[in-house]
Amino acid sequence: MRIELDRPRCEGHGLCEEAAPLLMHLDDDGELVIDTPEVDGADLGAAKAAVRVCPVAALRLEAK
């Protein structure tokens, strides 16, 4: 699976970063950076949690 970000929709709340800190982070400007866009195994659970907690639905998972 691949994590996709709708950048214009992202408001930088950071809940996704809390759910998946090994996969993504907010940079110094509050912009979300996807560090590991391709996920599987244990990372897939964290990616699903990040997608679920986004209050503006800026993240989604897509099949490769």
C-alpha positions as CSV (number, residue, x, y, z in Angstrom):
1,M,0.0,0.0,0.0
2,R,1.0,3.6,-0.5
3,I,0.2,6.6,1.7
4,E,-1.2,9.5,-0.4
5,L,-1.4,13.0,0.9
6,D,-3.9,15.7,-0.4
7,R,-1.5,18.5,0.5
8,P,-4.0,21.4,0.0
9,R,-6.4,19.7,2.4
10,C,-3.8,19.1,5.1
11,E,-4.0,21.7,8.0
12,G,-1.0,20.4,9.9
13,H,-2.9,19.1,13.0
14,G,-0.2,16.5,13.6
15,L,-2.5,13.7,14.7
16,C,-1.2,11.5,11.9
17,E,2.3,12.1,13.1
18,E,1.3,11.0,16.6
19,A,-0.3,7.8,15.2
20,A,2.6,7.0,12.8
21,P,5.8,8.8,13.9
22,L,8.1,6.4,12.0
23,L,6.2,7.1,8.7
24,M,5.6,10.8,8.7
25,H,6.4,14.1,10.5
26,L,5.6,17.8,10.4
27,D,8.5,19.9,9.3
28,D,9.5,23.2,10.8
29,D,6.8,25.0,8.7
30,G,4.1,22.7,9.9
31,E,3.9,20.9,6.5
32,L,3.4,17.1,6.6
33,V,6.3,15.0,5.2
34,I,5.7,11.4,4.4
35,D,9.0,9.7,5.2
36,T,7.9,6.2,4.2
37,P,5.2,6.3,1.6
38,E,5.3,2.6,0.8
39,V,3.9,0.5,3.7
40,D,3.2,-3.1,4.6
41,G,3.4,-5.4,7.5
42,A,3.5,-3.7,10.9
43,D,3.8,-0.2,9.2
44,L,0.4,-0.8,7.5
45,G,-1.4,-0.7,10.9
46,A,0.2,2.6,11.8
47,A,-0.6,4.0,8.4
48,K,-4.2,3.0,8.7
49,A,-4.3,4.7,12.1
50,A,-2.9,7.9,10.7
51,V,-5.5,7.9,7.9
52,R,-8.2,7.3,10.4
53,V,-7.3,10.1,12.8
54,C,-6.9,12.9,10.2
55,P,-9.6,15.3,11.0
56,V,-9.7,16.7,7.4
57,A,-9.3,13.4,5.5
58,A,-6.0,14.6,3.9
59,L,-4.5,11.1,3.9
60,R,-5.5,7.9,2.2
61,L,-4.1,4.5,1.4
62,E,-3.9,3.2,-2.1
63,A,-2.9,-0.1,-3.6
64,K,0.5,0.0,-5.3
